[in-house]
Each structure stands twice: as structure tokens, then as C-alpha cells.
Amino acid sequence: MTTQDYNHCVDQYADGVYRFILKNIKDEYKAKDVVQDSFEKMWNKKAEIETTKAKSYLFTTAYHTMIDAIRKDRKQTDLNDDDFNDQPTQNNYSDLKEVLHSALEKLPGIQKHVILLRDYEGYSYQEIGEITGLNESQVKVYIYRARNYLKKYIGSMDAIV
């Protein structure tokens, strides 16, 4: 991969990688750090990467970097406003986007990752498998389970609208 190819990858894929990471870790600054680390890793290995596989390499690297960041954060304890707020809340949603966001948050990590890669970013089952390290049938099973959960969580569309 040449420097020009690398710059083209930055221009073409930076937004998609950022959206994917941000959807998963919900912290703008951490997402930017993960994306920057991913592009740095790609730069360091640019001589070994084929231009045709740059997108896959980038998303795979970003995915693994994100997992490392999540593991690191789990070891640290954060206090947030929810720890101090004992007021009960009522979840009456009228906005479909909020309902989908809430439903995605309740999915287990791997199911959330594969759903975001498939339905938000448009990757094929094979590409998702390469990014996550799963085989194609595992990807299909996780997507199936996640979609079933989302259907049950959301319920009928008449109840939402």
C-alpha cells in the first residue's frame, strides 16, 4: 500500500469506522482514540497490506482495538449520575430511533457488534466474520438471535407509533 492509497483509505473509511466504534462504546473521545489508534496501526503495517484489503484490515483493527479499550475500561470504576439518582424513571418511548437505540444497548456485546456491522455498515457475513474472527455460520446465528431479541423488545409497531 502506498502513501497515496493510505490517504485514500483515511478519506474514504474514517467516518464509517468512527460511526461503528461510537455506536459501540458511546464515548466520542474514546471512539476518536480508537479510530486514531487503528489508523496508526494501519500506517505502521502499510507495506504489508494490500490496497484491496485495506477496508477489511482497518475495520478488523478498529474492532480489536475497541475490544481492548472496553476491557481496559472494565478494570476501572467510573461514577456517573446514575449511581446517585434513585428516582424511578418511566420508559415511554415515542421516537423509533430512541427505541432502537435502547434495544441495541440491551444486546450482548457480540450480537450488537455483528448487527451494527451488518445492518448499519452493510458488511457481508463473510466480511463480518473476518472482522470479528467468527466463522460465517456463527455470524448468521448471532445476527438471527439479535434480530429475534430486537423484535421481541420492540413489539408491534402500533404500540410504538
BELCOR-V40824 format. One record per residue. N is the residue number from 1. SS is DSSP state (2 for helix, 1 for strand, 0 for the rest). PSI is psi in radians with two decimals (NA if undefined). D_CENTER is the distance of its C-alpha to the mean C-alpha in whole Angstrom. Layout:
BEGIN
n/ss/psi/d_center
N/SS/PSI/D_CENTER
N/SS/PSI/D_CENTER
END
This chain:
BEGIN
n/ss/psi/d_center
1/0/2.30/26
2/0/2.97/28
3/2/-0.66/27
4/2/-0.72/27
5/2/-0.71/25
6/2/-0.83/22
7/2/-0.65/23
8/2/-0.72/22
9/2/-0.74/19
10/2/-0.85/18
11/2/-0.72/19
12/2/-0.61/18
13/2/-0.16/14
14/2/-0.78/14
15/2/-0.75/13
16/2/-0.75/10
17/2/-0.76/8
18/2/-0.80/9
19/2/-0.77/8
20/2/-0.81/4
21/2/-0.76/5
22/2/-0.70/7
23/2/-0.52/5
24/2/-0.69/4
25/2/-0.14/7
26/0/0.35/10
27/0/1.99/12
28/2/-0.77/13
29/2/-0.72/15
30/2/-0.65/13
31/2/-0.75/10
32/2/-0.68/13
33/2/-0.75/14
34/2/-0.77/11
35/2/-0.77/12
36/2/-0.76/15
37/2/-0.68/16
38/2/-0.77/14
39/2/-0.58/16
40/2/-0.78/19
41/2/-0.68/18
42/2/-0.71/19
43/2/-0.75/22
44/2/-0.43/23
45/0/0.28/23
46/0/-0.52/24
47/0/-0.44/27
48/0/-0.20/26
49/0/2.30/23
50/0/2.47/24
51/2/-0.63/23
52/2/-0.36/22
53/2/0.21/20
54/2/-0.74/18
55/2/-0.81/15
56/2/-0.76/14
57/2/-0.76/15
58/2/-0.85/13
59/2/-0.63/10
60/2/-0.79/11
61/2/-0.76/12
62/2/-0.73/9
63/2/-0.84/7
64/2/-0.63/11
65/2/-0.68/11
66/2/-0.77/8
67/2/-0.75/10
68/2/-0.72/13
69/2/-0.69/13
70/2/-0.77/12
71/2/-0.71/15
72/2/-0.74/17
73/2/-0.54/16
74/2/-0.49/17
75/0/-0.29/20
76/0/2.57/21
77/0/2.20/22
78/0/2.45/22
79/0/2.28/24
80/0/3.10/23
81/2/-0.50/25
82/2/-0.49/24
83/2/-0.43/26
84/2/-0.09/29
85/0/1.88/29
86/0/0.13/30
87/0/2.29/31
88/0/2.57/30
89/0/2.74/27
90/0/2.26/28
91/0/1.30/24
92/0/1.82/26
93/0/2.42/24
94/0/-0.18/25
95/0/2.11/22
96/2/-0.66/20
97/2/-0.73/17
98/2/-0.70/17
99/2/-0.80/18
100/2/-0.74/15
101/2/-0.79/13
102/2/-0.73/15
103/2/-0.73/14
104/2/-0.64/11
105/2/-0.47/11
106/2/-0.18/14
107/0/2.58/12
108/0/2.69/12
109/2/-0.90/9
110/2/-0.65/9
111/2/-0.70/10
112/2/-0.76/7
113/2/-0.82/5
114/2/-0.62/8
115/2/-0.78/8
116/2/-0.74/6
117/2/-0.67/7
118/2/-0.96/10
119/2/-0.48/11
120/2/-0.70/9
121/0/-0.27/9
122/0/0.43/12
123/0/2.68/12
124/0/2.90/15
125/2/-0.70/15
126/2/-0.77/17
127/2/-0.68/14
128/2/-0.70/11
129/2/-0.71/14
130/2/-0.69/14
131/2/-0.77/11
132/2/-0.25/11
133/0/0.26/14
134/0/2.80/15
135/0/2.92/18
136/2/-0.68/18
137/2/-0.60/20
138/2/-0.71/17
139/2/-0.80/14
140/2/-0.71/17
141/2/-0.80/18
142/2/-0.69/14
143/2/-0.74/14
144/2/-0.82/17
145/2/-0.73/17
146/2/-0.76/14
147/2/-0.68/16
148/2/-0.75/19
149/2/-0.77/18
150/2/-0.69/16
151/2/-0.79/20
152/2/-0.70/22
153/2/-0.79/20
154/2/-0.60/21
155/0/-2.64/24
156/0/2.56/26
157/2/-0.47/25
158/2/-0.59/29
159/2/-0.47/28
160/2/-0.81/25
161/0/NA/27
END
